[in-house]
Structure formats: structure tokens, C-alpha cells
Amino acid sequence: MTPASTLRLTLGAALVLALAACANPSGIAPQAQLREAASVGVPTAATAATVPAVETAWWRAYGDPALDQLVDQALAGSPSLGLAQARLARAMAVVEVADAALLPQLGLGVDLTRQRYTENGAVPAPLAGSVRNNGLLQLSSSWELDFFGKNRAALDAALGSARAAAADAQAARALLAQQIVRGWLQLARAQDQLTVAERTLAQRGEQLALVKDRLDAGLDTRLELRQAEGGLPEARQQIEALREQIQLSRHALAALAAQPPAALQDAAPSLARLQIPSLPTVLPADLLGRRADVQAARWRVEAATRDVDSARAQFYPNISLTGFAGLSSIGLGNLVQAGSLQWGIGPALRLPLFDAGRLRANLRGKAADVDAAVESYNGAIVGAVREVADQLVSVRSVAVQQQEQRAAQEAAEGAYAIARQRYGAGLGNYLQVLTAESNVLAQRRQQVDLAARALDAQAQLAHALGGGVAVDGTPLAQNTAR
């Protein structure tokens, strides 16, 4: 065997051994599985007729221009939304960086140095021992040939993260809108409760006048007078507590809308002026899929999956083309001469052979990220289904409670009218009037509370669905305090 043949055989054996010893990604893969909608009890098959449209500005269904204006102000100037937009901008910048890795790179280098050459090195005379000016003017380029898709997968992962950030920004908008609407409803509830309390104060003033007349006529004693007088401070205390609650609600809404505390000083919504949308009988998975947080979770799964592809591609050779062209000389006077021209071009290959397990550990971590993203998505789906189911139960239950409450209020109002008539005619005592009045006031307050709950449940349902169901609304006037 000739020496050349021996050398070729040795190099070939070394190459085979090197390839056999290469780091490899075998045995590492994500384990978690995405949940299907049917597995959490959501119907997936739906026709265009059964899938209601989703209204992104769902709060407009309440029919209150002041509420619409407040939500618009909040969405335009909220610091929390500004933060979400900044995160989205950063994610888009990462996309641009990943996209640049797929394209050729070109750079310009200019080096000017003054150097003394050693007398005991490889540099011959007359350079040895001399001090010279060196110049370099050179263009350099490189292009990584993405044969195994590493950079493409990294770009797809960055795009998935950017889309998740965009969905997060939309989720922040939806949450802020829900907070504004629910705060507005609480303010309306307090306003209506204040109306009930003020009517109670006036009613008790009328009763006090009646007791005084009967006392003057010798039909009552001072016990009934003191009982009638005691109801006035209690009513005034309730009014003051409600006024405090109203002011605090206005301040909270102003803060959500990035406005000064006094900006909503005159805001006085009423439940009677708000509308409530009706609901379809079936809410299929198509609606849940439009929730921004569910979309963000799904995009994070996609981004994590593409990260695994990128990490897996790092086990394969990295092939690139590099080149340079420029001028180099010893002595600046020769830099721009034709003889100073230099250039070079050629491929480069890098193959990981032994990295002490770094690449496998990185791939294992990326696979764990996919499992975490998948389970996070599954949790988002389960949570979304529960939120929708809970709010549907509340919406329907509150409607039933309102029907029963209206019947109870009619009975209480009738009993109170009879008690007053009997007392005025001397056929009943004042304790009966007080008892009947307490029942009436309790029913009036409950009427307002249930009307507010009905609207609030709709707001929470709209948020749970990722937007309101675009159907006709029904006035709430019959559900509010009279």
C-alpha cells in the first residue's frame, strides 16, 4: 500500500469516526398533547347560521354613548396598553433580527496601524526591526446557507412570539374594556341605589309627618314618634355611604381611563338607560377560539415548536460562504496601488462533534418549553370553557331571580300600602307599618342589585367569549328600580 493510499484511508476512517461521534438529537421530543375542543365539552361543528358574529366593541351593545366615550379614552391613553404595545414592538424587532440571518451580510473595514516589526521573527529585512504604517481597506461578506432550516425555524419562532405578543396586546385591551364596563355598571348600581335611598328618606319624612299629626290628635304616643324619628338618621347614613361609593367609583374609572380624578365628577349613569343583548342557545368552540388569551397561548405553542426545530438543526453542519476584497499594504503610500489588491472566497463548514452534551441539553430544554406551552394552552382552553359556562349559568339564573323578585316586590308594595291605610284608619299599629316598609325597601334594593348583576354577567360573558355576541339588545327598563 502506498503512502498516499494509507493517508487517504486514514483520513476516510477519521471522517467516519468523527461523523459517528457527532452530537445527535435522537430520543428528545415534546410529550404534551393539545386538547381538542370536544374533550372539554364544547361543540366544534357549527354552521354559519349557528355561529354568531363577534363584536369586538361589544360594550356598544349597552347603548350608552358616555360609556362608549369612556372606553375609547381608556383604549387610547392607558399606560397598561402602552406597555403591551412596547412588548409587541420588541417582539417585532426580534423578528427583523431573525429575518436578517437568512440574508447575505456585507461589511466594510478600515484599519490604520503603526507597527514595529520584530527582528527575530518571520518578517525578513528590511521590514525586520523597522516601524511602518499599515493600511487595510476591505469589503467582507458572508452568507449562511440554511440547508437544514435552522434560521428559518428561528424566524418562524420569532413570528410566533410576535403574534402571541399581538394577541396579548388585544387581551389587554379586552380586559381594560371589561374593567371600564364593570366599573361603569357599579357606578350605575350605586346611583340607582342612591335614588332608592333618597326616596326612602322622603318616604320616612312623610311617615314622620303622619305620626306627628296622629300624636297631636291624641291617636299615637311618643313611642311611635321616636320610632318614626329614628328612621331618618339611618336613611341619611345610607345616602352618605352611597355618595362615598359613587365618588370612589368615579375615581377608579378615571384612573382606568388615564384621566384625573375629577374628570368624571358629573358621571351619573343609570341602569334604566342600559340595554342587555340576548343570547343564542349554542355557543360553539369558534367563539372561544377568538379569545385573545387563547390565541396568544396557541401562538406560544407554535413559537416553542419552531424553537425545537431550530435547536434540532444545530446538530447538523453549518455551511456558509465567505468572501473578502480590498486593499492592504505596508506603508500608506502604497495602499491605493493595484498591487495592494487582495481578495478571497470560499465555503466554510462547521460540524459539532463533542460539546459535552450542550446541544442535547439545549434541545431538551426547548422540548420542555413546548410541553409547558401546550399545557398552558390546554389550561387556557379549560379555563375559558369554565368562564363561559359560569357566566351562562349566572345570566340565566339572574333572569329567573328577577322574575321572582318582581313578584315579591309587588306583594311587598301591596302589603305596605295596606299597612299604611290600616294605620291611617286606626286599624293597625305602627310596628306593622315599619315591618311592611322594611320589606319594600329590601325588595327595591334587591331589584337594583339584580339589574346590575344581569348587566355585569353579560359583560363578563362578553369578555369570556373574547367579544360580545352581535345580536339585538333588549331594554332593561323593566329590570330596574322604579
Phi, psi and omega per residue, in radians:
M1 nan 2.290 -3.091
T2 -1.323 2.778 3.091
P3 -1.028 -0.651 -3.139
A4 -1.144 -0.712 3.117
S5 -1.147 -0.681 3.112
T6 -1.086 -0.723 3.142
L7 -1.125 -0.772 3.142
R8 -1.104 -0.698 3.135
L9 -1.144 -0.701 3.125
T10 -1.135 -0.769 3.137
L11 -1.131 -0.700 3.115
G12 -1.113 -0.761 3.108
A13 -1.104 -0.697 3.137
A14 -1.124 -0.672 3.130
L15 -1.151 -0.736 3.110
V16 -1.094 -0.776 3.121
L17 -1.114 -0.662 3.140
A18 -1.132 -0.767 3.119
L19 -1.137 -0.641 3.112
A20 -1.171 -0.532 -3.116
A21 -1.524 -0.028 -3.103
C22 -1.032 2.594 2.995
A23 -1.075 2.452 -3.127
N24 -2.364 2.622 -3.046
P25 -1.644 0.226 -3.023
S26 -1.113 2.520 3.053
G27 1.463 0.077 -3.126
I28 -2.077 2.061 3.138
A29 -2.776 2.655 3.070
P30 -1.089 2.672 -3.079
Q31 -1.988 -0.490 -3.041
A32 -1.233 2.642 3.139
Q33 -2.109 2.480 3.091
L34 -1.213 2.421 3.097
R35 -1.361 2.456 3.004
E36 -1.480 2.663 -3.109
A37 -1.055 -0.658 -3.097
A38 -1.125 -0.455 -3.100
S39 -1.233 -0.294 3.102
V40 -1.938 0.294 3.008
G41 1.459 0.419 -3.138
V42 -1.908 2.233 3.091
P43 -1.158 2.369 -3.107
T44 -1.779 -0.537 -3.119
A45 -1.445 2.185 3.134
A46 -2.707 2.537 3.094
T47 -1.687 2.977 3.139
A48 -1.064 -0.482 -3.114
A49 -1.323 -0.494 -3.079
T50 -1.667 -0.269 3.123
V51 -1.615 1.902 3.138
P52 -1.233 2.680 3.087
A53 -1.257 2.714 3.121
V54 -1.880 2.211 3.140
E55 -1.718 1.959 -3.092
T56 -1.143 -0.651 3.053
A57 -1.585 1.051 -2.986
W58 -1.139 -0.416 -3.113
W59 -1.160 -0.322 3.124
R60 -1.186 -0.321 3.110
A61 -1.140 -0.310 3.119
Y62 -1.327 -0.248 3.038
G63 1.224 0.568 -3.128
D64 -2.108 1.839 -3.122
P65 -1.029 -0.612 3.127
A66 -1.125 -0.681 3.083
L67 -1.147 -0.755 3.118
D68 -1.021 -0.777 -3.131
Q69 -1.124 -0.696 -3.129
L70 -1.148 -0.751 3.114
V71 -1.124 -0.715 3.116
D72 -1.065 -0.735 3.107
Q73 -1.099 -0.724 -3.133
A74 -1.139 -0.761 -3.126
L75 -1.188 -0.418 -3.127
A76 -1.483 -0.488 -2.992
G77 -2.281 0.190 -3.084
S78 -1.257 2.293 3.063
P79 -1.072 -0.606 -3.140
S80 -1.115 -0.647 3.082
L81 -1.250 -0.603 3.055
G82 -1.073 -0.684 3.087
L83 -1.118 -0.746 3.119
A84 -1.104 -0.678 3.108
Q85 -1.173 -0.632 3.096
A86 -1.124 -0.690 3.097
R87 -1.144 -0.646 3.086
L88 -1.142 -0.740 3.119
A89 -1.074 -0.689 3.105
R90 -1.135 -0.731 3.118
A91 -1.094 -0.664 3.114
M92 -1.185 -0.579 3.075
A93 -1.138 -0.660 3.083
V94 -1.109 -0.658 3.080
V95 -1.054 -0.763 3.140
E96 -1.105 -0.687 3.099
V97 -1.104 -0.789 3.137
A98 -1.137 -0.631 3.135
D99 -1.181 -0.615 -3.133
A100 -1.133 -0.462 -3.121
A101 -1.189 -0.308 3.137
L102 -1.476 -0.186 -3.033
L103 -1.900 2.750 3.083
P104 -1.090 2.607 3.119
Q105 -1.968 2.429 -3.126
L106 -2.317 2.338 -3.130
G107 -2.430 2.745 3.119
L108 -2.094 2.261 3.117
G109 -2.132 2.369 3.077
V110 -2.255 2.057 3.140
D111 -2.178 2.245 3.049
L112 -2.210 2.063 -3.095
T113 -2.332 2.644 2.995
R114 -1.984 2.152 -2.934
Q115 -2.377 2.457 2.951
R116 -1.744 2.189 -3.124
Y117 -1.520 2.384 -3.118
T118 -1.146 2.553 3.090
E119 -1.469 -0.230 -3.058
N120 -1.985 0.430 -3.119
G121 -1.998 -2.738 -3.078
A122 -1.462 -0.146 -3.096
V123 -1.414 2.162 -3.108
P124 -1.425 2.949 3.016
A125 -1.186 2.637 0.104
P126 -1.548 0.095 3.138
L127 -1.238 -0.633 -3.088
A128 -1.006 2.210 3.122
G129 1.458 -0.064 -3.112
S130 -1.694 2.840 3.083
V131 -1.943 2.113 -3.055
R132 -2.283 2.758 2.982
N133 -1.627 2.265 3.125
N134 -1.954 2.496 3.123
G135 -2.309 2.520 3.097
L136 -2.478 2.156 3.063
L137 -2.250 1.925 -2.911
Q138 -2.578 2.387 2.961
L139 -1.650 2.339 3.100
S140 -2.223 2.564 -3.130
S141 -2.455 2.693 3.067
S142 -2.631 2.638 3.130
W143 -2.611 1.973 3.118
E144 -1.441 2.093 -3.140
L145 -1.448 1.915 -2.981
D146 -1.471 1.119 -3.092
F147 -1.098 -0.614 -3.030
F148 -1.791 0.155 2.983
G149 1.354 0.295 -3.116
K150 -1.105 -0.870 -3.097
N151 -1.245 -0.602 3.093
R152 -1.127 -0.724 3.101
A153 -1.131 -0.665 3.105
A154 -1.119 -0.660 3.096
L155 -1.160 -0.755 3.118
D156 -1.097 -0.666 3.101
A157 -1.119 -0.727 3.114
A158 -1.145 -0.674 3.086
L159 -1.110 -0.725 3.096
G160 -1.077 -0.727 3.113
S161 -1.143 -0.661 3.110
A162 -1.149 -0.718 3.110
R163 -1.158 -0.633 3.063
A164 -1.124 -0.693 3.103
A165 -1.133 -0.658 3.088
A166 -1.130 -0.709 3.092
A167 -1.160 -0.649 3.078
D168 -1.082 -0.697 3.103
A169 -1.106 -0.699 3.099
Q170 -1.171 -0.669 3.102
A171 -1.106 -0.660 3.099
A172 -1.130 -0.674 3.089
R173 -1.116 -0.764 -3.130
A174 -1.119 -0.714 -3.135
L175 -1.160 -0.741 3.123
L176 -1.099 -0.754 3.115
A177 -1.064 -0.735 3.117
Q178 -1.095 -0.748 3.133
Q179 -1.087 -0.714 3.107
I180 -1.109 -0.824 -3.097
V181 -1.101 -0.802 -3.117
R182 -1.152 -0.646 3.062
G183 -1.141 -0.661 3.100
W184 -1.128 -0.699 3.115
L185 -1.164 -0.672 3.081
Q186 -1.132 -0.658 3.078
L187 -1.138 -0.744 3.107
A188 -1.102 -0.712 3.103
R189 -1.055 -0.808 -3.141
A190 -1.117 -0.672 3.095
Q191 -1.085 -0.774 3.138
D192 -1.206 -0.638 3.060
Q193 -1.128 -0.611 3.081
L194 -1.123 -0.694 3.089
T195 -1.056 -0.752 3.098
V196 -1.099 -0.746 -3.120
A197 -1.146 -0.704 3.113
E198 -1.166 -0.663 3.071
R199 -1.156 -0.605 3.083
T200 -1.122 -0.744 3.122
L201 -1.070 -0.777 3.130
A202 -1.124 -0.695 -3.141
Q203 -1.118 -0.712 3.132
R204 -1.240 -0.518 3.029
G205 -1.131 -0.684 3.087
E206 -1.125 -0.713 3.127
Q207 -1.132 -0.674 3.111
L208 -1.096 -0.724 3.104
A209 -1.093 -0.677 3.120
L210 -1.133 -0.737 3.137
V211 -1.132 -0.701 3.115
K212 -1.080 -0.738 3.110
D213 -1.070 -0.752 -3.138
R214 -1.203 -0.571 3.091
L215 -1.168 -0.737 3.108
D216 -1.101 -0.543 3.137
A217 -1.491 -0.009 3.131
G218 1.371 0.287 -3.118
L219 -1.642 -0.293 3.134
D220 -2.247 2.909 3.097
T221 -1.909 3.102 3.114
R222 -1.200 -0.311 3.069
L223 -1.083 -0.837 3.106
E224 -1.113 -0.619 3.118
L225 -1.117 -0.791 -3.133
R226 -1.150 -0.630 3.087
Q227 -1.107 -0.739 3.136
A228 -1.186 -0.670 3.132
E229 -1.178 -0.599 -3.112
G230 -1.153 -0.390 -3.133
G231 -1.299 -0.390 -3.088
L232 -1.225 -0.880 3.114
P233 -1.034 -0.645 3.123
E234 -1.090 -0.762 3.127
A235 -1.139 -0.700 3.119
R236 -1.155 -0.635 3.099
Q237 -1.118 -0.726 3.109
Q238 -1.109 -0.676 3.121
I239 -1.105 -0.771 -3.128
E240 -1.146 -0.686 3.100
A241 -1.098 -0.697 3.126
L242 -1.212 -0.636 3.086
R243 -1.118 -0.682 3.063
E244 -1.080 -0.790 -3.141
Q245 -1.079 -0.677 3.117
I246 -1.092 -0.793 -3.133
Q247 -1.119 -0.735 3.126
L248 -1.132 -0.661 3.104
S249 -1.145 -0.691 3.096
R250 -1.101 -0.746 3.134
H251 -1.115 -0.732 3.140
A252 -1.098 -0.744 3.119
L253 -1.137 -0.696 3.125
A254 -1.095 -0.703 3.116
A255 -1.139 -0.714 3.112
L256 -1.102 -0.579 -3.138
A257 -1.572 0.142 -3.137
A258 1.016 0.717 3.128
Q259 -2.024 2.771 3.061
P260 -1.164 2.731 -3.074
P261 -0.961 -0.581 -3.091
A262 -1.444 -0.005 -3.044
A263 -1.132 -0.528 -3.099
L264 -1.919 0.516 -3.078
Q265 -1.046 -0.539 -3.094
D266 -1.759 0.077 -3.133
A267 -1.173 2.190 -3.105
A268 -2.530 1.195 3.129
P269 -1.209 2.809 3.120
S270 -2.336 2.437 3.108
L271 -1.063 -0.522 -3.089
A272 -1.169 -0.391 -3.111
R273 -1.620 -0.008 -3.099
L274 -1.738 2.641 3.123
Q275 -1.936 2.767 3.120
I276 -2.235 2.239 -3.117
P277 -1.317 2.620 3.022
S278 -1.411 2.952 -3.050
L279 -2.120 2.534 2.979
P280 -1.279 2.843 -3.106
T281 -1.359 -0.415 -3.108
V282 -2.181 2.289 3.078
L283 -2.078 1.604 -3.021
P284 -1.325 3.097 -3.072
A285 -1.125 -0.358 -3.136
D286 -0.989 -0.626 -3.130
L287 -1.242 -0.775 -3.138
L288 -1.079 -0.589 3.138
G289 -1.131 -0.271 3.138
R290 -1.610 -0.039 3.061
R291 -1.133 2.329 -3.078
A292 -1.116 -0.672 -3.114
D293 -1.213 -0.597 3.071
V294 -1.183 -0.733 3.086
Q295 -1.079 -0.736 3.118
A296 -1.080 -0.753 3.120
A297 -1.090 -0.693 3.139
R298 -1.178 -0.671 3.107
W299 -1.196 -0.534 3.081
R300 -1.195 -0.592 3.033
V301 -1.079 -0.797 3.139
E302 -1.082 -0.772 -3.139
A303 -1.109 -0.760 3.137
A304 -1.136 -0.664 3.114
T305 -1.107 -0.739 3.114
R306 -1.223 -0.511 3.028
D307 -1.091 -0.667 3.081
V308 -1.094 -0.758 3.117
D309 -1.054 -0.723 3.126
S310 -1.152 -0.742 3.121
A311 -1.147 -0.626 3.116
R312 -1.188 -0.636 -3.130
A313 -1.191 -0.340 3.118
Q314 -1.206 -0.238 3.077
F315 -1.336 -0.274 -3.040
Y316 -1.725 2.897 -3.088
P317 -1.038 2.541 3.068
N318 -1.833 1.951 -3.050
I319 -1.955 2.295 -3.130
S320 -2.529 2.768 3.036
L321 -1.906 2.315 3.105
T322 -2.233 2.655 3.111
G323 -2.768 2.774 3.078
F324 -2.636 2.695 3.074
A325 -2.696 2.320 -3.119
G326 -3.141 -2.848 -3.094
L327 -2.141 2.380 3.121
S328 -2.516 2.351 -3.119
S329 -2.716 2.736 2.947
I330 -1.728 1.999 -2.985
G331 1.745 2.026 -3.049
L332 -1.144 -0.392 3.139
G333 -1.179 -0.380 -3.133
N334 -1.690 0.001 -2.968
L335 -1.089 -0.679 -3.038
V336 -1.688 0.279 3.086
Q337 -1.501 2.760 -3.087
A338 -1.108 -0.554 -3.127
G339 -1.222 -0.223 3.129
S340 -1.485 -0.036 -3.103
L341 -1.177 2.387 3.019
Q342 -2.486 2.610 3.101
W343 -2.732 2.857 3.117
G344 -2.871 2.621 3.111
I345 -2.667 2.541 3.121
G346 3.056 2.830 3.098
P347 -1.479 2.805 3.068
A348 -2.402 2.444 3.136
L349 -2.262 2.294 3.091
R350 -2.198 2.208 -3.121
L351 -2.266 2.124 3.122
P352 -1.235 2.234 3.112
L353 -1.836 -0.953 3.139
F354 -2.448 2.081 -3.111
D355 -2.242 0.347 3.118
A356 1.047 0.477 3.071
G357 1.519 0.158 -3.085
R358 -1.106 -0.818 -3.097
L359 -1.156 -0.689 3.117
R360 -1.162 -0.689 3.100
A361 -1.128 -0.691 3.109
N362 -1.116 -0.761 3.129
L363 -1.137 -0.696 3.115
R364 -1.096 -0.689 3.090
G365 -1.132 -0.710 3.117
K366 -1.156 -0.656 3.088
A367 -1.121 -0.680 3.080
A368 -1.128 -0.602 3.079
D369 -1.097 -0.671 3.092
V370 -1.113 -0.801 3.120
D371 -1.020 -0.742 3.131
A372 -1.127 -0.731 3.139
A373 -1.147 -0.692 3.129
V374 -1.129 -0.791 -3.142
E375 -1.176 -0.576 3.060
S376 -1.134 -0.719 3.080
Y377 -1.117 -0.785 3.114
N378 -1.036 -0.730 3.098
G379 -1.115 -0.662 3.115
A380 -1.125 -0.696 3.125
I381 -1.134 -0.849 -3.133
V382 -1.059 -0.777 3.133
G383 -1.126 -0.685 3.135
A384 -1.132 -0.743 3.128
V385 -1.088 -0.734 3.136
R386 -1.138 -0.753 3.135
E387 -1.028 -0.798 -3.140
V388 -1.107 -0.798 -3.134
A389 -1.064 -0.751 3.137
D390 -1.074 -0.786 -3.086
Q391 -1.234 -0.584 3.050
L392 -1.108 -0.717 3.083
V393 -1.073 -0.781 -3.113
S394 -1.133 -0.761 -3.131
V395 -1.022 -0.825 -3.090
R396 -1.267 -0.642 3.132
S397 -1.175 -0.745 3.132
V398 -1.085 -0.652 3.111
A399 -1.067 -0.743 3.094
V400 -1.142 -0.752 3.135
Q401 -1.072 -0.646 3.120
Q402 -1.115 -0.694 3.107
Q403 -1.077 -0.813 -3.141
E404 -1.157 -0.659 -3.125
Q405 -1.160 -0.664 3.112
R406 -1.082 -0.709 3.097
A407 -1.131 -0.721 3.133
A408 -1.146 -0.655 -3.131
Q409 -1.198 -0.692 3.097
E410 -1.057 -0.727 3.116
A411 -1.142 -0.731 -3.136
A412 -1.142 -0.724 3.131
E413 -1.111 -0.723 3.116
G414 -1.127 -0.738 3.116
A415 -1.110 -0.665 -3.133
Y416 -1.176 -0.715 3.121
A417 -1.101 -0.724 3.129
I418 -1.141 -0.740 -3.130
A419 -1.076 -0.723 3.112
R420 -1.136 -0.734 3.134
Q421 -1.101 -0.766 3.132
R422 -1.130 -0.696 3.134
Y423 -1.155 -0.737 3.135
G424 -1.121 -0.510 3.139
A425 -1.578 0.017 3.131
G426 1.365 0.307 -3.111
L427 -1.725 -0.137 -3.131
G428 -2.474 2.887 3.132
N429 -1.706 2.973 -3.059
Y430 -1.248 -0.458 3.107
L431 -1.054 -0.642 3.101
Q432 -1.130 -0.637 3.098
V433 -1.137 -0.781 -3.136
L434 -1.091 -0.733 3.133
T435 -1.112 -0.786 3.122
A436 -1.122 -0.680 3.130
E437 -1.143 -0.709 3.133
S438 -1.053 -0.705 3.113
N439 -1.129 -0.693 3.130
V440 -1.132 -0.811 -3.127
L441 -1.103 -0.702 3.109
A442 -1.083 -0.705 3.136
Q443 -1.201 -0.670 3.112
R444 -1.128 -0.755 3.102
R445 -1.123 -0.710 3.125
Q446 -1.153 -0.579 3.100
Q447 -1.060 -0.797 3.116
V448 -1.133 -0.775 -3.124
D449 -1.058 -0.754 -3.133
L450 -1.190 -0.648 3.080
A451 -1.106 -0.732 3.100
A452 -1.152 -0.693 3.118
R453 -1.106 -0.687 3.132
A454 -1.070 -0.778 3.115
L455 -1.185 -0.725 -3.122
D456 -1.140 -0.691 3.107
A457 -1.095 -0.639 3.092
Q458 -1.153 -0.687 3.113
A459 -1.110 -0.747 3.126
Q460 -1.194 -0.615 3.085
L461 -1.162 -0.734 3.109
A462 -1.046 -0.742 3.108
H463 -1.159 -0.703 -3.138
A464 -1.105 -0.514 3.133
L465 -1.557 -0.056 -3.105
G466 1.417 0.129 -3.127
G467 2.844 2.842 -3.122
G468 -1.369 2.709 3.066
V469 -1.442 2.091 -3.034
A470 -1.392 1.459 3.056
V471 -2.332 3.007 -3.102
D472 -1.165 2.547 3.111
G473 -1.666 2.864 3.128
T474 -2.156 2.272 -3.137
P475 -1.014 2.602 -3.121
L476 -1.758 0.145 -3.018
A477 -0.984 -0.613 -3.101
Q478 -1.298 -0.169 -3.079
N479 -1.793 0.013 -3.036
T480 -1.898 2.933 -3.103
A481 -1.134 2.509 3.129
R482 -1.888 nan nan
